Amino acid sequence: MARISEEKIREIRSKADIAEVIAKYVPITRKGRNYVCVCPFHDDHDPSLSISADKQIFKCFVCGAAGNVFGFVSRFENISYVESIVKVAEMVHVDVSEYDKSESYEKIDPRVSAIHKVNQAAIDYTNYSLKSSLGSSVVDYLHQRGIQDNLIEKFQIGYNPPNDALYRFLHAKKFADKDLVESNVVRLTSSGIHDVFANRIMIPIHDRQGHPIAFTARRFGSGEEAKYINTQETICYIKGNVIFNYHRAKEICRQTKRVLLVEGAMDVIAFEKVGIGDVVATLGTACTKEQIALLKGLHVRVDVCYDGDEAGINAIYKFGILASDMNLEFEVVNNKTGLDPDEIIEKYGREELISLSNKTISWIDFLFEYLQKKYNLENYSQRVEFAKLLQSQIEKVREQFAKEQAYKRLQELTQFDMRTQTQTKKVSQKIVQSSKAGSAAEYEILSEMLLSLQACNRFKEELGFLPHSVCNKLAIYIIDAYRKSNTIEIADLLSAIAEEEVRELLIELSDWDLAPLEYNPKVFKDACTKIKISCIDHEINKLNDLISKISDPLKKGEIGNQIIKKQQEKMELMNHQLIQ
């Protein structure tokens, strides 16, 4: 299949009004010819994201997020560039079915692709085995646990029979042994190659794009081996970088405006039993920064629903400390049962689990309860530590009312007014930074090149380069764009640029206060002359530096002559500039 062409991308972009697309994700408000909204990419309370209807781009003036319609969808959905093109194409009813959507812009490592293929073949075989006579007792067991055929199908649950059945199947399918070992579906031992998950129920693990990358496998029957084992880390599976069921749940989460975070795959399936689909799992109680970043990418509230036992409660505390540091919006499901989701269904029924999933408390409320069990508030030193720890978390609370209530509660418990310990002098967080890459002359040249093919041609004749590397890269992109069209659309040019710093420069230029409205040959030539003079000054400085480091009179004289010539060139340019 062919990759999505630039022409097709331009067609999709031209049909997708950026304001209408962004409005599908966040509420927007018209402001003159443009629109504004609360920026979804940082903790924003006042509308700081501007949407240009004319230029078909967006820009946040606080966090700096900017781009075209594909850039917004990619960032909001936490998906790749090609996925965002496909997503927008669906919105505007442009058919891209004939194109290769998996590898068009993403170069997949052949070793990673090989593991995907091995895992998919393993899924196919274990699914088949479960439905065969080999898996009849396993199906009975799953049904007894309330996992009916629809859930078996949805989660692609399979059965890996004993006696290295999976290896024999994959070997017969001509998969290379090295790929099977690297995928960790088999292992190489002194007695040969053997299945890793023999006689186990197999649940596939996928990455956020839906590629099969690993398995979590439950022991079937009794035995001394571990109840659950997972694929060991491979080139495409690092446990701390993956969230189970993310690829299925992300669309549902957009609708429900929340995601329920649980410990394991069976917990996810337990919630599916009662019709709750916005559930993902960390596959254990340890949550990493990478997993929290994935959760943030959903742009919905996270409700943490770890098991109600001591290990689960301790895990919520560790999660909360990390999540609050990373500014993740989350609440805690108030599970007082001491049970996991399956046990709640078994003991109290389906309705109890549904009800529990909607009973949340704030992170601060959880902390008050949790820390009072860890600290002896009758002991002064421990009371101080307790107060300091809570103060550090209360300060991160956004709502002023909730913050005040928390401080009041803390004072009642400790007799410490921790508000007096906080910094009363507020320092403005808005730091004016100049992200300007290059000189004003370079900005003038690039701005006029964006306006006019004539300016682009003059640039090639007069100058041919810009001193600042980022400016020069943008100039090259502009020249290349004019090879395909006589005019430039900022939104389309953004799609062609690979480097983030070059995209940022283009966005900055599109909003530059001094940008010309039309091509001015005299101003353009003047800017080119300034660049030439600047380059000569740079060369003179280098020669002066060199002459100061040598003692040979002859060489000094040679360099001195070069300096004189450069100074003459500079004077000629300056005189010519004055005459014009």
Helices and strands as residue ranges (DSSP letters): H 6-15, H 18-23, E 29-31, E 34-37, E 49-52, E 57-60, E 66-67, H 69-77, H 81-91, H 110-131, G 133-135, H 136-144, H 149-154, E 158-160, H 165-172, H 177-183, E 186-189, E 192-195, E 200-206, E 212-219, E 228-230, G 239-241, H 246-256, E 258-262, H 265-273, E 279-281, H 289-296, E 301-304, H 310-325, E 330-333, H 341-348, H 350-357, E 360-361, H 363-372, H 380-394, H 400-414, G 418-421, H 440-451, H 453-462, H 469-482, H 490-496, H 500-510, H 521-547, H 553-579
